[in-house]
Amino acid sequence: MERSTRGAMEAAGELLRPFESEQLVSGAVTDILRNQDSAGRQIYNPQDTGVKIAAKTIERLWKAFTPGAFDTAGRIINAASGDVSDSGRAYNLANELGGLAFGQRITEVNVEQALGFKASKFSRDICDASSLFTREFNSKGTRSPEEIADAYERANEAT
């Protein structure tokens, strides 16, 4: 009996091993500490209530440990109930069940949303490029004309 109990415990440990990976935990903790996920989205609004911030933090940690099957089940439930995601994506039950059965899910491309993301990135890139010059030019420290000219050239190249 003792050997079968020990064997069952070892088997359970092996099943849980992928979910206790240091990378999963450290990635989630790093995301929370910098308040940004791998896509650059904010995890929680720092101006929100403590309860909401804690909920978003726990949600991010939970996501690190949740098997992918839970995500699939959630999408199927959303599709069956006719829910729409925060981004405006409507779930399609046939696509979600097909994804479960075949391992590939058909998704519709929202061109307007994709162009909006590209436009936002373009705006950020332009702002970053111009700051190469303005940071040097508006600096209160000592800058030589050559340093300012170099910053201007770098900003033009980046633009």
Secondary structure, 3 states (H helix, E strand, C coil): CHHHHHHHHHHHHHHHHHHHCHHHHHHHHHHHHHCCCCCCCCCCCCCCCHHHHHHHHHHHHHHHHCCHHHHHHHHHHHHHHCCECCCCCECCHHHHHHHHHHCCCCCCCCHHHHHHHHHHHHHHHHHHHHHHHHHHHCCCCCCCHHHHHHHHHHHHHHC
